[in-house]
Structures are given as structure tokens and as C-alpha cells.
Amino acid sequence: MHTSLLSPIRLLAVVAVAAVAAFGIAACGGDDETAATTAAADTTATSGGGGGETVGFEADPGGELAYTETDVTAKAGEATIDFSNPSSTPHDVVIEDQDGNEIARTDVITDSTATATADLKPGTDTFYCSVPGHREAGMEGTLTVK
Ligand SMILES: [Cu+2]
């Protein structure tokens, strides 16, 4: 039995316009970076805390004793230290304030990510890898807190 109900079917072509948000990472390794006041505060971090920002660190993917960036800038306040080590060489991130006090330390990891929290105060901090020999090999950098 066929109950043929002829109702015209309209196909609605829905055109989805994908807005591509281009992330402008304006860090090309120069140390005389003219204070780029681009509002980089749009990092929507899924942190349950009180509006802290996420500060990212990454170890050299090829296993060199180096971070991919040695000049990192952050805003003062509660921050999540987000460390990524895509290599099989163990690394961590330790942050010291300008008085030499340790304010954050991640786990030593290989091929994964680790986080820590830090209460950042304005000034010039230092970050380094605490695995023996790594800092001496140049695995350190400057964290400028504004
Ligand atoms: Cu290291």
C-alpha cells in the first residue's frame, strides 16, 4: 500500500560562514621588541579560578636543551603556567622572581604537558629548567611581568 503524499520539499541551503580568527603571535625572537600594545588579552583559558591568565612555555620539539621562547611576557596576578614538552628529553619550568625566590615549578615531564600556578608580580622574573645541566646549557629565559 502506497500513500503517496506529494508535498514539495524545499531544500534550504544553509551557508555557514566560518570566521577564521587569526592568532597573531607577534613574537619573532627579537629582543628589541617595540612594545606592541596589541590587546592580547583574548586568551580564553578554561580556568575555573579568578580570572588569571595562562602563560605558555614550550620546550624545543627536537629535544634540544632549549625553550622555544626565551622572552615571555605576562600580566601581573594569578597565572596558570602551561608547559608543553613535545620531546622525549625531560624538562620542567621553574620561575624565580627578581629576588631569587621560587614562585612556580612544574613537574619534570617528557612528551606531555604540565601546569603550575604562580602569583606574578610586576618585574623581571627568570625561568629555567631544573634538570641538571639544562640551565647551564642555556635552557633559561626572562619572564617580564607587567
Ligand atoms: Cu630541560
Boltz pocket constraint, residues with backbone or C-beta under 6 A from the ligand:
constraints:
  - pocket:
      binder: B
      contacts: [[A, 65], [A, 89], [A, 90], [A, 91], [A, 92], [A, 129], [A, 130], [A, 131], [A, 134], [A, 139]]
      max_distance: 6.0
